[in-house]
Amino acid sequence: MTTRLRILVAAGLSGEDGRALARGVQLVGETGGNLAIVAMAEDGDAAHTAHRRKFLRQTLASLGGSEQTDIHVLVGDALERIVELASRWRADILIVDDGAISGNFLEPLATAVTCPLLVVRNSRTTPYRKVLVGAAPSFGTRHALEAALIIAPIAHFMLLRVLSFPGGFIPDCLPETPSDEEVEAVLGDLVLPEGQHDWLVRCGKAKGEIIFAAWEAKADLVALGNTLRVGLEKVLLGSVATETARALSCDVIIAHSEDHRP
């Protein structure tokens, strides 16, 4: 991923077109990247499509967006068409609004799209200042962290390593920081800014510890690797990342493991 981001905004998943668009405009302004918008139309009627495009153009202008921004109004299955465009346009980040949380849209979208998925839950569009990272040793974590470092260059990063023990056993004393081996397993060759990050170590279940740590730190962005469950567990529960994202009140960026890319 380069610092000149290609940002695709899926607008209007909950009628809140301005929320995801505003964040997209803010990130383009910070990174000097490229912005495109995708929205769905109920049918292929030319008048309806033109009206939808005009509305999005007006909304974009009110947010200070560029008149040169590409707007794609598509017809058909929303999931398939959005994923297809994200791949064809080579998006670095796909931004969706809070509407992706409702229903069953978030899980298949986070699984199918190959770029990190930013779910905008907060109506404020100030630069991110505090980022909590669910620091599991996976490619998904590094992918999400890499994206977060680009969209939140001035933020302080808190990397949360959640430990679990058989039978719910909790040791009397936890290490203040992970071991060098654990750090390497999480970060690989990714280098974090000096003095701009801390490590936290907690014991328990990942979902609960991430939610509590985000609340405790007043994080405005949480970065998660989307490590998928398999089989019946996947059908019943979905992924840990999307399950956690539904319970958070701040923005969430999700990137899935390389092993699960289509």
C-alpha positions in Angstrom: 0.0 0.0 0.0 1.3 3.4 -0.9 0.7 6.7 0.9 -1.2 8.0 -2.1 -4.4 6.2 -1.2 -7.1 5.1 -3.5 -10.2 5.5 -1.3 -13.6 4.1 -2.4 -16.6 5.2 -0.4 -19.8 3.1 -0.5 -22.4 5.8 0.1 -25.9 5.5 1.4 -25.9 2.0 3.1 -28.0 3.5 5.9 -29.1 6.8 4.3 -26.3 8.6 6.0 -24.4 9.5 2.9 -22.5 12.3 4.5 -20.8 10.3 7.3 -18.7 8.0 5.1 -18.2 10.7 2.5 -17.0 13.2 5.0 -14.4 10.8 6.3 -13.3 10.0 2.8 -12.9 13.7 1.9 -10.9 14.3 5.1 -8.6 11.4 4.4 -8.0 12.5 0.8 -7.2 15.9 2.1 -4.6 14.5 4.5 -3.0 12.0 2.2 -3.4 13.6 -1.2 -5.0 10.5 -2.4 -7.7 9.7 -4.9 -11.4 9.4 -4.1 -14.3 7.6 -5.8 -17.8 7.0 -4.7 -20.1 4.0 -5.3 -23.8 4.0 -4.7 -26.6 1.6 -5.5 -29.8 2.5 -7.5 -33.0 0.5 -7.1 -33.3 0.1 -10.9 -31.6 1.0 -14.1 -34.0 3.9 -14.8 -31.9 6.7 -16.3 -33.7 9.5 -14.5 -33.4 7.8 -11.1 -29.7 7.2 -11.7 -29.1 10.8 -12.7 -31.0 12.0 -9.6 -28.9 9.8 -7.4 -25.6 11.0 -9.0 -26.7 14.6 -8.6 -27.6 14.2 -5.0 -24.2 12.6 -4.3 -22.4 15.4 -6.2 -24.2 18.0 -4.1 -23.4 16.2 -0.9 -19.7 15.9 -1.9 -19.6 19.6 -2.8 -21.0 20.6 0.6 -18.2 18.6 2.3 -15.5 20.3 0.2 -14.8 17.4 -2.1 -13.4 17.7 -5.6 -15.6 18.1 -8.6 -13.4 15.6 -10.4 -14.4 12.7 -8.0 -15.7 9.7 -9.9 -19.2 8.7 -8.9 -20.4 5.2 -9.8 -24.2 4.5 -9.5 -24.7 0.8 -10.0 -27.6 -1.6 -10.2 -27.8 -5.2 -8.9 -26.6 -7.0 -5.9 -24.9 -4.4 -3.6 -22.3 -6.8 -2.2 -21.2 -8.2 -5.5 -21.1 -4.9 -7.3 -19.2 -3.0 -4.5 -16.6 -5.8 -4.2 -16.2 -5.9 -8.0 -15.7 -2.2 -8.3 -13.2 -2.1 -5.3 -11.2 -4.8 -7.1 -11.4 -3.3 -10.5 -10.6 0.3 -9.2 -7.8 -1.2 -7.1 -9.0 0.5 -3.9 -6.6 0.7 -1.0 -9.4 1.3 1.5 -13.2 0.8 1.2 -15.2 3.1 3.5 -18.7 2.3 4.5 -21.0 4.0 7.0 -22.8 2.6 10.0 -25.4 0.9 7.9 -23.0 -1.9 7.1 -23.2 -3.0 10.7 -27.0 -3.6 10.5 -28.3 -6.8 9.0 -25.9 -9.4 7.6 -23.9 -7.1 5.3 -20.7 -6.5 7.2 -19.5 -10.1 7.6 -19.7 -11.0 3.8 -18.3 -7.6 2.8 -15.3 -7.8 5.2 -14.7 -11.3 3.9 -15.0 -10.7 0.2 -13.2 -7.3 -0.2 -9.4 -7.6 -0.6 -8.6 -4.2 0.8 -9.0 -2.9 4.4 -12.6 -2.0 5.3 -13.1 1.2 7.3 -16.5 1.3 9.0 -17.4 4.9 10.0 -19.5 4.9 13.2 -18.6 8.4 14.5 -20.1 11.5 12.9 -17.0 13.5 13.7 -14.4 13.7 11.0 -11.5 15.2 12.9 -8.1 13.4 12.4 -7.7 10.2 14.4 -5.8 10.7 17.6 -6.0 7.4 19.5 -5.8 4.1 17.7 -6.3 0.7 19.5 -4.9 -2.3 17.6 -6.1 -5.8 18.4 -2.6 -7.2 18.2 -3.0 -10.8 17.2 -0.1 -12.6 15.4 -1.6 -12.6 11.9 -1.2 -11.0 8.5 -4.7 -9.4 9.0 -3.4 -7.5 12.0 -0.4 -6.2 10.1 -2.5 -5.3 7.1 -5.0 -3.4 9.3 -2.1 -1.7 11.3 -0.4 -0.7 8.1 -3.6 1.0 6.8 -4.2 2.7 10.2 -0.7 4.1 10.2 -1.5 5.8 6.8 -4.9 7.2 7.7 -3.9 8.2 11.2 -0.3 9.4 10.9 -0.4 11.7 14.0 -2.2 9.3 16.2 -0.9 7.4 19.3 -1.1 3.7 18.8 -2.0 1.2 21.6 -1.3 -2.4 20.7 -3.4 -4.7 22.8 -2.2 -8.3 23.1 -4.9 -10.5 24.6 -3.7 -13.7 26.3 -5.9 -16.7 27.0 -5.2 -19.7 29.1 -6.9 -23.1 29.3 -9.9 -23.4 31.7 -10.1 -19.7 32.2 -6.9 -19.7 34.3 -5.6 -16.2 35.0 -2.0 -15.9 36.3 -1.3 -13.7 39.3 1.1 -11.5 37.3 1.0 -10.6 33.6 4.0 -9.2 31.7 3.7 -5.4 31.0 4.8 -5.9 27.4 4.9 -9.0 25.0 8.1 -10.9 24.5 10.4 -10.0 21.6 9.1 -13.2 19.8 5.5 -12.1 20.3 6.2 -8.6 19.0 7.9 -10.1 15.9 5.0 -12.5 15.4 2.5 -9.5 15.4 4.5 -6.9 13.5 6.7 -8.9 11.2 9.0 -6.3 9.5 6.5 -3.5 10.1 8.2 -0.6 12.0 6.2 1.6 14.3 7.0 5.2 14.9 9.3 5.7 18.0 7.5 7.2 20.9 4.1 7.0 19.2 3.0 3.6 20.5 2.5 1.5 23.6 1.8 -2.2 24.3 -0.9 -3.4 26.5 -1.2 -7.0 27.7 -4.6 -8.3 29.0 -5.9 -11.7 29.9 -9.4 -12.9 28.7 -11.5 -13.1 25.6 -10.4 -10.9 22.7 -13.8 -9.3 22.0 -14.5 -8.2 25.6 -10.9 -7.0 26.2 -10.8 -5.0 23.0 -14.1 -3.3 23.7 -13.1 -2.4 27.3 -9.7 -1.2 26.2 -11.2 1.0 23.5 -13.6 2.5 25.9 -10.9 3.0 28.6 -8.5 4.7 26.2 -11.3 6.7 24.5 -10.0 5.4 21.1 -11.5 7.0 18.0 -10.3 4.1 15.8 -9.8 0.4 16.3 -7.8 -1.7 13.9 -8.6 -5.4 13.7 -7.4 -8.4 11.7 -10.4 -10.4 10.4 -9.3 -14.0 11.4 -12.2 -16.1 10.3 -13.8 -18.9 12.2 -14.5 -22.0 10.1 -17.4 -24.5 9.7 -20.4 -24.4 12.0 -18.7 -21.9 14.3 -18.4 -19.4 11.4 -22.1 -19.9 10.4 -23.2 -19.2 14.0 -20.8 -16.5 15.1 -19.1 -15.0 12.1 -15.6 -13.5 12.5 -14.1 -12.1 15.7 -13.4 -8.8 14.1 -16.9 -8.1 12.7 -18.5 -9.4 15.9 -16.3 -6.9 17.9 -17.0 -4.1 15.4 -20.7 -4.3 16.0 -20.2 -3.7 19.7 -17.8 -0.7 19.3 -19.0 2.9 19.1 -15.9 4.3 17.4 -14.7 3.8 13.8 -13.2 0.4 13.0 -10.8 -0.7 10.2 -10.8 -4.4 9.4 -8.4 -6.3 7.2 -8.6 -10.0 6.8 -5.8 -12.7 6.7 -4.0 -13.4 3.5 -5.1 -17.0 3.8 -8.7 -16.0 3.4 -8.4 -13.7 0.4 -10.5 -14.7 -2.6 
